[in-house]
Amino acid sequence: MEVDLTPLENRLAYTFSDRRRLYEALCHTSYANECPNGKQVEDNQRLEFLGDAVLNLVVGHLLWERFPHLREGDLSKMRSGLVNEPRLAECARALDLGTFLRIGKGEEQNNGREKPSILADTFEAVIAAVYLDGGFPAAFRLIESRFLPFLEAPGLLRAATDAKSRLQEIVQHQRQRMPVYTVLQEEGPDHDKTFRVRVEVLGITAEGMGKSKKSAERHAAQNALACIHSRTAPAFNE
């Protein structure tokens, strides 16, 4: 007996004309492989493939519309930050997709309903099911409703245009050598290290500090950008 999908349709704000697409979207490969009596059941992998394409198109459209001043590179970074496994798994949990999943006994025992990879794939498959059943406008509305809070997050623009990326773009535009980052110092125990990093770029040397190499590099890049923009002496933040 199939599970009643009406509660899920309510969460999706979409009612299927043909629920077979939704059942397919909720069928993990482990369930299809273990299906008894030789019954042929389609898993959701093909729908996942299609849903990924639809999702990227819609999120790209939303970013293009919301940030008309950004260049292609920044828009691509923003989309990558939005369309990833943790974010898609979060969307799946908000819809309670795990409850409606059809998974095999092995995955059930291994807590498959909570696995981020399975949830993310299922969310993409559901998007494809909505797209095939109701067309692009229906899929667009679903994705927009789920991603609007992420698009309005204050850190989205900042994350896409981080200092290292901006510095690299400046160098590429001027056809100069890429920035060179060097770790100058590591202090503290393994669980609480502090790094000091130097960056050399465009004849400028700047330093930065951070709790990780990446954060120290970003700090150094910020100082280098300040020097480039002001054309004054390099800023050193100890």
Disulfide bonds with the S-S distance in Angstrom:
none
